[in-house]
Amino acid sequence: MTVPQFVSSCPSLKRTPIQTDVGDYINVYSLDVAVWQPGAHVRVNRDLQN
């Protein structure tokens, strides 16, 4: 899976228009905090696993 494929398919990211400092709008992927559920998303550090 490539990075663009991951970003576009990730349920935690949504594409939204964001205003720049000069007033233009650009479409960016931002974190969608509405899909976050406490306790359901656990980060695993694979470097520390045996």
Secondary structure, DSSP 8 states (H G I E B T S, - for coil): --HHHHHHH-TTEEEEEEE-TTS-EEEEEEE-GGG--TTT-----GGG--
